[in-house]
């Protein structure tokens, strides 16, 4: 007979087990319906992954720029555009090349003998009902010059045309991603067959879990004494990639098992395979995950998934198993071996013949793509996100069309890095600092004067090394970059004698001391060299501190602050005498904004890194409208710009022309008194570029704007600035162009050495010319 105590224990144990079973069943039922609801919502809505998409600026085609027709066709072919005859109807994604006669017939305009060809196209994103009005045509001459650009039909001549905006990056939250959703109908059958052959031969037969596969994998793993083969089906891989994590726990494997069966009971094989092909991890492009066949096709082959052949389909199927191990760019031998295995499996299952397998097996692997600006483009995206934050627009799920010029960003990146590397290698002082762990840094910003759109943001040498964005968040002393605003203030005022200041108003360049608030301040010229009486343009081009400071005190520090803020500077400026020499901090983007206003002759267009933002319904959330505002008299600013041109021609920036950049340009070097910051801000009628060089630790580098920053500007502008016509600034009405001869310059005291020219061209406001 059972003892009472033992009986009580057994009863309690039975009750406990029953409660556990009931609880487990209840939890299981709840989990079943909960998981079913979540999976149904995700799969039926097709919202696999909803990234924020960032697009670079589209290529811009402008009259009077050089372009080879073969380069243009290659560019469009890489974007999978289809060539058509000149007289055929174009659809989105089509282009044509036509002779002069054919082009004239299409455009219904007469062309001259120099115009030999035209190139026309319709961008892919154009809506069907807008095709005719969206056809774009470039007319090219024998010398590869674009002579005219048209949009129609009916065709109208326009200033410029835009190509396709390339997808730059995608993010899920802060996770960088590349993904392009495709339908199963877009995927070639050989791609589906390849992935099933190597990953899940019984995919069309099993109910989510392959018991044969699990048993086969178990036996093989036991035989090898390690994990030699997995038993996961495509359905299980989808569940793991989309609903679960990759952690190796019994709970995760159990959920994967149950959810796979549940998934197969609710969705068709086509729906499961399509989803799988859109979310499977396919490798890395820099810091960006490549997700799905759509993105992988573009990353590995630079083509749409619908255009893949057998060798490419088999390679993608090979990569799926381990994108790092079978990366064709980094581990080609592994990739070829795995591709061969995929082809063997496909042949064994009757999907392809032995001949097809052999041809695909002998096909060379793709070459690694040339990635532009991978080291610094994240700085640009950082600037974009900060602008989105300032506008209180959440980027989640948005399509953000930026102004980033990938080629220009790459050139700026290389120009900065190569110059800084050279300085740290060849400059003994900087080399010593490098050996002590100090890295010389820099930033580059480039903006379009008319639109205010910023095309380049290089916030440092390499984003992976440091994410601090010096171009946007660096607050540094600007030094002589400030001086043009002192001279602009003077040009708007009169001398103590009641005469208007002009570029040839004489200034005293001599040592002096001024007192303020119980302190004294004496500005020193670079090298302690003083020139006595000099005209204003001479003092500015040679960056004479004493002459500039005395001028600033004469015209009023408060007036200088007002003008500087008008031109686009937002940082607080205190009315100390040292303000005249830039002894205060600015953000590089403020320098860019204010110098772009100078370049536009007093017309300020608000800076933006974003052209437009579209939401998931393709509705515009934001569109950049520069709405330029004339903040200062154009004739007065023109006079200043003509003086700043002399900086480039014969002043502290004369190495611009000596090193081969001959387009009309103006600018100003900037060097702080403690030699911790080196700047150059320079502009043409089209572009403004600002360069800064210094140490994050704010230690002296003993560089000047001429030696530290200017070489970066020159190298960049020789490659990018020459895209534009060599036009001079469009001097407005109310100005007079005056050429000063050698005798006049000598009389003014403007010839002090061999570098000073014997002829100088300046702009005066009418009524003030000599």
C-alpha positions in Angstrom: 0.0 0.0 0.0 1.3 3.5 -1.0 2.4 5.7 1.7 0.3 8.9 2.2 3.3 11.1 1.8 4.4 9.5 -1.5 0.8 9.6 -2.8 0.7 13.3 -2.1 3.9 13.9 -4.0 2.7 11.9 -7.0 -0.6 13.9 -7.0 1.2 17.2 -6.9 3.6 16.1 -9.6 0.7 15.0 -11.8 -1.1 18.3 -11.3 2.1 20.2 -12.1 2.7 18.2 -15.3 -0.9 18.8 -16.3 -0.6 22.5 -15.7 2.7 22.6 -17.7 1.0 20.7 -20.6 -2.1 23.0 -20.5 0.1 26.1 -20.3 2.3 24.8 -23.1 -0.6 24.0 -25.3 -2.2 27.4 -24.6 1.1 29.1 -25.3 1.5 27.0 -28.4 -2.0 27.9 -29.7 -1.4 31.6 -29.0 2.0 31.5 -30.6 0.5 29.7 -33.7 -2.2 32.3 -34.3 0.2 35.1 -33.4 2.9 33.9 -35.8 0.3 33.2 -38.5 -1.1 36.8 -38.3 2.4 38.3 -38.4 3.5 36.2 -41.4 0.3 36.8 -43.3 0.6 40.6 -42.9 4.2 40.7 -44.0 3.9 38.4 -47.0 0.6 39.6 -48.3 1.6 43.2 -48.1 4.8 42.4 -50.0 6.7 44.7 -47.6 9.7 42.5 -47.2 12.1 45.3 -46.3 11.2 49.0 -46.6 14.5 50.8 -46.9 15.2 54.5 -47.1 16.6 55.0 -50.5 19.2 57.6 -51.4 19.9 58.6 -55.0 22.9 60.5 -56.3 22.5 63.4 -58.6 21.6 62.6 -62.2 24.2 63.4 -64.9 23.6 66.9 -66.2 24.1 67.6 -69.9 24.7 71.3 -70.8 25.3 73.1 -74.0 29.0 74.1 -74.7 30.4 71.2 -72.8 32.5 68.3 -74.2 31.1 64.8 -74.5 32.0 61.8 -76.7 29.1 59.9 -78.2 30.7 56.5 -77.5 31.1 57.4 -73.8 27.5 58.5 -73.7 26.2 55.3 -75.2 28.4 53.2 -72.8 26.9 55.1 -69.9 23.3 54.4 -71.0 24.1 50.8 -71.8 25.4 50.2 -68.3 22.0 51.4 -67.0 20.3 48.8 -69.3 18.8 51.3 -71.7 17.5 49.9 -75.0 18.7 51.3 -78.3 16.0 52.1 -80.9 16.0 53.6 -84.4 15.8 57.4 -84.6 12.3 57.3 -86.1 10.8 54.7 -83.7 8.6 55.6 -80.8 10.6 55.7 -77.6 9.5 54.1 -74.3 10.9 54.8 -70.9 14.5 53.4 -70.9 15.0 53.8 -74.7 17.6 55.8 -76.6 18.6 56.5 -80.2 21.6 57.8 -82.0 21.0 59.7 -85.3 23.0 61.4 -88.0 22.6 65.1 -88.8 19.9 64.5 -91.4 18.0 62.0 -89.2 18.2 64.3 -86.2 17.0 67.3 -88.2 14.0 65.3 -89.3 13.2 64.2 -85.8 13.6 67.6 -84.2 12.1 69.5 -87.1 14.9 72.0 -86.9 17.8 72.8 -89.3 21.3 71.9 -88.2 24.6 73.2 -89.6 27.5 71.2 -91.1 29.4 71.3 -87.8 26.6 69.4 -86.1 27.1 65.8 -87.0 25.1 63.6 -84.6 22.4 63.7 -81.9 21.6 61.4 -79.0 18.1 61.2 -77.6 16.5 59.2 -74.8 13.6 58.9 -72.3 14.5 58.4 -68.6 13.1 55.2 -67.0 11.0 56.9 -64.3 9.0 58.9 -66.9 5.3 58.1 -66.7 3.7 56.7 -69.9 1.4 59.7 -70.5 4.4 62.0 -70.4 6.8 60.3 -72.8 6.5 62.7 -75.7 7.1 65.8 -73.6 10.0 64.1 -71.8 12.1 63.1 -74.8 15.6 64.6 -74.4 18.1 65.2 -77.2 21.7 66.3 -77.3 23.1 67.7 -80.6 26.9 67.1 -80.9 29.5 68.7 -83.2 32.5 67.2 -84.9 34.7 68.3 -82.0 32.5 66.5 -79.4 31.0 69.7 -78.2 27.4 69.7 -77.2 26.0 72.6 -79.3 22.3 72.4 -78.5 20.0 70.5 -76.1 16.3 70.0 -76.7 13.3 68.6 -74.8 9.9 67.8 -76.4 7.9 67.0 -78.3 7.2 69.6 -79.7 10.9 70.1 -79.2 12.1 73.2 -77.5 15.7 74.3 -76.9 16.6 74.3 -73.2 19.7 75.1 -71.1 20.4 71.6 -69.8 19.1 68.0 -69.5 19.1 65.4 -66.8 19.8 61.7 -67.0 18.8 59.0 -64.6 19.5 59.5 -60.9 21.5 56.4 -59.8 20.6 54.6 -56.6 23.3 55.4 -54.1 22.4 53.6 -50.9 19.6 52.1 -48.9 19.2 51.9 -45.1 16.9 50.1 -42.8 17.1 52.4 -39.8 20.9 53.0 -39.5 21.7 49.7 -41.2 23.2 50.2 -44.7 21.6 48.0 -47.3 21.2 47.3 -51.0 17.9 45.8 -52.1 15.8 45.9 -55.2 12.5 44.0 -55.0 11.7 41.8 -58.1 8.8 39.6 -59.0 9.3 35.9 -59.7 8.3 36.6 -63.3 11.4 38.8 -63.7 13.7 36.1 -62.5 14.9 33.7 -65.3 13.7 30.1 -64.8 17.4 29.0 -64.9 18.0 31.1 -61.8 15.2 29.5 -59.9 16.3 26.1 -61.0 19.9 26.8 -60.0 19.0 27.8 -56.5 16.7 24.9 -56.0 19.3 22.4 -57.4 22.0 23.4 -54.9 19.9 24.6 -51.9 16.7 22.5 -51.9 16.1 19.9 -54.6 12.8 18.8 -53.0 11.5 22.4 -52.7 8.4 21.7 -54.9 7.6 18.5 -53.0 8.1 19.0 -49.2 5.8 20.9 -46.8 8.3 23.3 -45.5 10.7 20.8 -43.8 12.6 18.1 -45.6 13.0 15.1 -43.3 15.1 13.4 -45.9 17.4 16.4 -46.0 17.7 16.5 -42.3 18.5 12.8 -42.1 21.0 13.1 -44.9 22.7 16.1 -43.3 22.8 14.4 -39.9 24.5 11.2 -41.3 27.0 13.3 -43.3 27.9 15.4 -40.2 28.3 12.3 -38.1 30.5 10.8 -40.7 32.7 13.9 -40.9 32.7 14.6 -37.2 31.7 18.2 -37.8 29.0 20.4 -39.4 29.7 19.5 -43.0 26.2 20.0 -44.4 23.0 21.8 -43.4 19.5 20.4 -43.8 17.6 23.6 -44.1 15.1 24.0 -46.9 14.5 27.2 -48.8 11.4 27.8 -46.7 13.5 27.4 -43.5 16.1 29.8 -44.8 13.4 32.3 -45.5 12.0 32.0 -42.0 15.5 32.4 -40.5 16.3 35.4 -42.7 13.0 37.2 -42.5 11.3 36.3 -39.2 14.1 35.0 -36.9 17.7 35.6 -36.1 20.7 33.4 -37.0 21.4 32.4 -33.4 22.0 28.7 -32.8 19.7 27.7 -30.0 17.1 25.0 -29.7 14.3 27.5 -29.2 15.2 29.3 -32.5 15.4 25.9 -34.4 12.1 24.9 -33.0 10.4 28.1 -34.0 12.0 27.8 -37.5 10.6 24.2 -37.8 7.1 25.2 -36.8 7.0 28.5 -38.8 8.3 26.7 -41.9 5.4 24.3 -41.8 2.9 27.1 -41.1 4.3 29.2 -43.9 3.9 26.4 -46.4 0.3 25.8 -45.3 -0.7 29.4 -46.0 1.3 30.5 -49.0 2.1 29.0 -52.4 5.5 27.8 -53.5 5.8 30.8 -55.9 5.1 33.3 -53.1 7.7 31.7 -50.9 10.4 31.5 -53.6 9.7 35.1 -54.7 10.1 36.3 -51.1 13.2 34.2 -50.5 14.8 35.7 -53.7 14.1 39.2 -52.4 15.4 38.9 -48.8 18.3 36.4 -48.9 21.7 37.8 -47.9 24.0 38.0 -50.9 27.2 39.7 -49.6 28.6 43.2 -48.9 29.3 46.2 -51.0 31.5 48.2 -48.7 29.4 48.8 -45.6 26.2 48.0 -47.4 24.5 44.6 -47.1 23.4 43.2 -50.5 19.9 41.7 -50.1 18.1 39.6 -52.7 18.7 38.7 -56.3 17.7 42.2 -57.7 20.5 44.0 -55.8 22.9 41.1 -56.2 22.4 41.1 -60.0 23.2 44.8 -60.1 26.2 44.4 -57.7 27.9 41.4 -59.2 27.0 41.9 -62.9 25.8 45.5 -63.3 22.6 44.3 -65.0 18.9 43.6 -64.2 18.1 40.2 -62.9 15.9 39.5 -66.0 19.1 39.7 -68.2 21.1 37.0 -66.3 22.4 34.0 -68.2 23.1 30.5 -67.0 26.7 31.2 -65.8 25.4 34.2 -63.8 22.4 32.4 -62.4 24.6 29.5 -61.3 27.1 31.9 -59.7 24.4 33.6 -57.7 23.2 30.2 -56.5 26.7 29.5 -55.4 27.1 32.7 -53.5 23.9 32.1 -51.5 25.5 29.4 -49.3 28.3 31.7 -48.0 28.6 35.1 -49.7 32.0 35.7 -48.0 33.5 32.4 -48.9 32.3 32.4 -52.5 32.7 36.1 -53.3 33.8 36.1 -57.0 35.8 39.4 -56.5 37.8 38.3 -53.5 37.8 34.5 -53.7 37.4 33.6 -57.3 38.8 30.0 -57.0 36.1 29.2 -54.3 33.4 30.8 -56.4 34.4 28.9 -59.6 34.5 25.6 -57.6 31.0 26.2 -56.1 29.6 27.4 -59.4 30.8 24.1 -61.0 29.0 22.2 -58.3 25.8 24.1 -59.0 26.0 23.3 -62.7 26.6 19.6 -61.9 23.5 19.5 -59.7 21.4 21.3 -62.4 22.6 18.8 -65.0 22.0 15.8 -62.8 18.4 17.0 -62.2 17.8 17.5 -65.9 17.6 21.3 -65.9 20.5 21.8 -68.4 22.5 19.7 -70.8 26.2 18.8 -70.4 27.1 21.2 -73.2 25.2 24.1 -71.5 27.0 23.2 -68.3 30.4 23.2 -70.0 29.9 26.6 -71.6 28.7 28.2 -68.4 31.5 26.6 -66.5 34.1 28.1 -68.8 32.6 31.6 -68.6 34.9 34.1 -66.8 33.8 35.4 -63.5 32.7 39.1 -63.3 35.2 41.8 -62.5 34.9 43.8 -59.4 32.9 47.1 -60.1 34.6 50.4 -59.8 33.0 52.0 -56.8 33.0 55.7 -56.6 33.6 57.6 -53.4 33.0 54.6 -51.1 35.4 56.0 -48.5 33.7 59.4 -48.1 30.1 59.2 -49.6 28.8 58.3 -46.1 29.8 61.9 -45.0 27.5 63.2 -47.7 24.6 61.0 -46.4 25.3 62.2 -42.9 24.8 65.8 -44.2 21.5 64.7 -45.9 20.2 63.0 -42.7 21.0 66.2 -40.7 19.1 68.3 -43.2 16.2 65.9 -42.9 16.3 66.3 -39.1 16.4 70.1 -39.4 13.3 69.9 -41.6 11.6 67.5 -39.2 11.1 64.9 -41.9 11.6 61.3 -40.9 13.7 59.5 -43.6 12.1 56.1 -42.9 10.7 54.6 -46.1 11.5 57.7 -48.2 13.2 58.0 -51.5 15.7 60.9 -51.1 17.2 62.4 -54.2 20.4 64.1 -53.3 22.7 66.5 -55.2 25.7 64.2 -54.7 27.9 64.1 -57.8 29.7 60.8 -57.5 32.5 61.5 -59.9 33.2 64.9 -58.2 33.0 63.3 -54.8 35.6 60.7 -55.9 37.9 63.4 -57.3 37.6 65.5 -54.1 38.2 62.4 -52.0 41.4 61.5 -53.9 42.6 65.1 -54.1 42.4 65.5 -50.3 43.8 62.1 -49.5 46.8 62.3 -51.9 47.7 65.8 -50.8 47.6 65.0 -47.1 49.5 61.7 -47.6 52.2 63.7 -49.5 52.4 66.3 -46.7 52.9 63.6 -44.0 55.5 61.9 -46.1 57.5 64.8 -47.4 57.1 67.5 -44.7 59.5 66.7 -41.8 57.5 68.4 -39.2 54.2 66.8 -40.2 55.9 63.4 -40.6 57.1 63.7 -37.0 53.5 64.5 -35.8 52.3 61.5 -37.8 54.8 59.2 -36.1 53.4 60.4 -32.8 49.9 59.3 -33.7 48.5 62.6 -35.1 46.6 62.4 -38.4 46.3 65.4 -40.6 42.7 65.8 -41.6 40.7 68.0 -44.0 37.3 68.7 -45.6 36.0 69.7 -49.0 32.6 71.2 -49.9 31.4 72.0 -53.4 28.2 73.9 -54.3 26.4 75.0 -57.5 26.2 78.8 -57.4 22.8 79.1 -59.1 20.9 76.4 -57.4 22.5 76.2 -53.9 22.8 72.4 -54.3 25.9 71.0 -52.6 27.4 68.3 -54.9 30.4 67.2 -52.7 30.8 66.7 -49.0 34.2 65.2 -47.9 34.2 65.3 -44.1 37.6 63.6 -43.7 40.0 61.2 -45.2 38.0 58.1 -44.5 34.6 57.6 -42.9 35.5 54.2 -41.6 38.4 55.7 -39.7 36.3 58.5 -38.1 32.7 59.4 -38.5 33.2 63.0 -37.4 32.0 65.1 -40.3 34.4 68.1 -40.4 32.7 69.7 -43.4 29.4 70.0 -41.5 30.3 69.9 -37.8 33.8 71.3 -37.7 33.8 74.7 -36.1 37.3 76.3 -36.8 39.0 79.6 -37.0 38.7 81.0 -40.6 41.6 83.4 -40.7 42.0 85.4 -43.9 38.9 83.7 -45.4 37.1 86.6 -43.6 38.9 89.4 -45.4 36.7 89.7 -48.5 33.8 90.8 -46.3 35.9 93.6 -44.9 36.6 94.8 -48.4 33.0 94.4 -49.5 31.9 96.5 -46.5 34.4 99.2 -47.6 33.2 99.1 -51.2 29.7 99.9 -49.9 30.9 102.9 -47.9 33.0 106.1 -48.2 36.4 107.0 -47.0 36.9 109.5 -44.2 37.4 112.1 -46.9 33.9 111.4 -48.3 34.9 109.5 -51.4 33.6 106.1 -52.4 36.0 103.2 -51.7 37.1 101.5 -55.0 39.6 98.7 -55.8 42.4 101.3 -56.1 41.7 103.3 -52.9 45.0 103.6 -51.2 45.5 102.0 -47.8 48.3 102.2 -45.2 50.1 98.8 -44.8 52.2 99.6 -41.8 52.5 98.3 -38.2 50.0 99.9 -35.7 48.4 99.2 -32.4 44.8 99.7 -31.4 43.2 99.6 -27.9 39.8 98.3 -26.9 38.2 97.3 -23.7 41.4 97.8 -21.8 43.4 95.7 -24.2 45.8 96.4 -27.0 46.1 94.6 -30.4 48.7 94.8 -33.1 48.2 92.9 -36.4 51.3 91.5 -37.9 51.8 90.8 -41.6 53.0 87.4 -42.7 56.8 87.3 -42.5 56.7 90.8 -40.8 56.9 92.4 -44.3 55.0 95.7 -44.7 54.5 97.5 -48.0 53.6 101.1 -47.1 50.9 102.7 -49.2 49.1 100.1 -51.5 45.8 100.0 -53.4 42.9 97.9 -51.9 43.1 95.2 -54.6 46.8 94.7 -53.9 46.2 94.4 -50.1 43.5 91.8 -50.6 45.3 89.6 -53.2 48.4 89.5 -51.0 46.4 89.1 -47.8 48.1 92.0 -46.0 46.9 91.9 -42.3 47.9 95.4 -41.3 46.2 97.1 -44.3 43.1 95.0 -43.9 42.8 95.6 -40.2 43.1 99.3 -40.5 40.5 99.3 -43.3 38.1 97.2 -41.1 38.4 99.6 -38.2 37.8 102.6 -40.5 34.5 101.1 -42.0 33.2 99.8 -38.7 33.3 96.4 -37.2 29.5 96.3 -36.7 29.0 97.0 -40.4 31.3 94.1 -41.3 29.3 91.8 -39.0 26.1 92.8 -40.7 27.4 92.3 -44.2 28.9 88.9 -43.3 25.6 87.7 -41.9 23.8 89.0 -45.0 26.0 86.9 -47.2 25.2 83.6 -45.3 27.3 83.3 -42.2 25.2 82.3 -39.1 27.9 81.9 -36.4 28.1 84.6 -33.8 30.6 87.3 -34.6 31.9 89.6 -31.9 33.1 93.1 -32.8 36.7 92.8 -31.7 39.4 94.2 -33.9 40.7 90.7 -34.6 37.4 90.0 -36.4 38.9 91.7 -39.5 41.5 88.9 -39.7 39.1 86.0 -39.0 40.0 85.3 -35.4 36.7 83.5 -34.8 35.1 80.1 -35.7 32.9 79.2 -38.6 31.5 76.0 -40.0 32.8 75.2 -43.5 29.3 75.1 -44.8 29.0 78.8 -43.7 32.1 79.6 -45.7 30.6 77.8 -48.7 27.3 79.6 -48.4 28.8 83.1 -48.1 31.3 82.5 -50.9 28.6 81.1 -53.2 26.8 84.4 -52.6 29.9 86.3 -53.7 30.2 84.1 -56.7 26.6 84.9 -57.7 27.3 88.6 -57.4 25.3 89.1 -54.2 22.5 86.7 -55.0 22.1 84.1 -52.2 20.6 80.7 -52.9 19.9 78.6 -49.8 22.2 75.6 -49.5 20.7 72.1 -49.8 22.1 68.6 -50.0 18.7 67.3 -51.2 16.9 67.9 -54.5 13.6 66.3 -53.5 12.1 63.7 -51.2 9.3 61.3 -52.2 7.3 59.1 -49.8 6.2 55.5 -50.4 3.2 56.7 -52.4 5.5 58.6 -54.7 4.2 62.0 -53.4 6.6 64.9 -53.0 7.4 65.6 -49.3 10.1 68.1 -50.1 11.4 69.8 -53.2 14.4 72.2 -53.2 13.5 75.6 -54.5 16.5 77.8 -54.1 14.6 81.1 -54.5 17.7 83.2 -54.9 17.6 86.5 -53.0 19.6 89.5 -54.0 21.1 90.4 -50.7 23.7 92.9 -51.9 24.2 95.3 -54.8 25.5 93.2 -57.7 27.7 96.0 -59.0 29.5 96.4 -55.6 30.0 92.6 -55.3 31.3 92.5 -58.8 34.0 95.0 -57.9 35.0 92.7 -55.0 35.0 89.6 -57.2 37.3 91.3 -59.7 39.7 92.0 -56.8 39.5 88.3 -55.7 40.3 87.3 -59.3 43.7 89.0 -58.7 44.4 86.6 -55.8 44.3 83.8 -58.3 46.1 85.5 -61.1 49.0 87.1 -59.1 48.4 86.9 -55.4 48.6 84.2 -52.7 46.7 81.8 -55.0 48.7 82.4 -58.1 49.7 78.7 -58.2 46.2 78.1 -59.6 47.2 79.3 -63.1 50.8 78.1 -62.7 49.4 74.5 -62.2 47.2 74.6 -65.2 43.7 75.8 -64.2 42.9 78.6 -66.6 39.1 79.1 -66.3 38.2 82.5 -64.8 38.2 82.1 -61.0 38.3 84.1 -57.9 39.2 83.2 -54.3 40.9 83.7 -51.0 43.5 81.8 -49.0 43.0 81.5 -45.3 45.7 81.0 -42.6 45.1 81.5 -38.9 47.7 83.3 -36.8 48.5 80.2 -34.8 48.9 78.0 -38.0 46.3 75.5 -36.8 43.9 76.0 -39.8 44.5 76.3 -43.5 41.7 77.3 -45.9 41.0 78.1 -49.5 37.7 79.2 -50.8 37.5 79.7 -54.5 34.8 79.9 -57.2 34.1 80.2 -60.9 30.8 81.5 -62.3 29.5 78.0 -61.9 31.1 76.3 -58.9 32.3 77.2 -55.4 34.8 74.9 -53.6 35.9 75.3 -50.0 38.9 73.3 -48.6 40.0 73.1 -45.0 43.1 71.3 -43.6 44.0 70.9 -39.9 44.3 68.5 -36.9 41.3 67.4 -34.9 43.4 68.0 -31.7 43.8 71.6 -32.8 47.6 71.5 -32.8 49.7 73.7 -35.1 50.7 72.3 -38.5 52.7 75.3 -39.7 50.9 75.3 -43.1 49.3 78.2 -44.9 46.2 78.3 -47.0 48.6 78.3 -50.0 50.5 75.2 -49.0 47.8 73.4 -47.0 44.5 73.8 -48.8 45.0 75.4 -52.2 46.7 72.3 -53.9 43.5 70.2 -53.1 41.3 72.9 -54.7 43.6 73.1 -57.8 43.6 69.3 -58.4 39.9 69.1 -58.0 39.0 72.1 -60.2 41.4 70.9 -63.0 39.3 67.8 -63.3 35.8 69.0 -62.4 35.8 72.7 -63.0 36.9 72.2 -66.6 33.5 70.5 -67.3 32.1 74.0 -67.6 32.7 76.7 -70.3 35.6 79.1 -69.6 33.2 82.0 -69.1 34.0 85.1 -67.1 31.7 86.3 -64.5 28.5 88.0 -65.9 29.3 91.6 -64.9 26.0 93.4 -64.5 24.7 96.7 -65.6 26.1 99.6 -63.5 29.7 98.3 -63.8 32.7 99.4 -65.8 35.6 97.2 -66.7 38.9 99.1 -66.4 42.4 97.9 -67.4 45.2 99.5 -65.4 48.5 99.8 -67.3 52.0 99.5 -66.0 52.5 103.2 -65.4 49.2 103.5 -63.5 50.1 100.4 -61.4 53.5 101.8 -60.6 52.0 105.1 -59.5 49.6 103.3 -57.3 52.4 101.3 -55.7 51.0 98.0 -57.0 54.2 96.7 -58.5 56.4 95.6 -55.6 58.1 92.5 -57.1 58.6 90.2 -60.1 55.3 88.4 -59.5 53.2 91.5 -59.8 51.7 92.0 -63.3 52.1 95.0 -65.5 48.4 95.0 -66.5 45.4 94.5 -64.2 41.7 94.3 -65.1 39.2 95.4 -62.4 35.5 96.1 -62.2 34.3 99.5 -60.9 30.8 100.7 -60.1 29.9 103.3 -62.7 30.7 106.7 -61.5 33.6 105.5 -59.4 36.0 104.4 -62.1 39.3 106.3 -62.4 
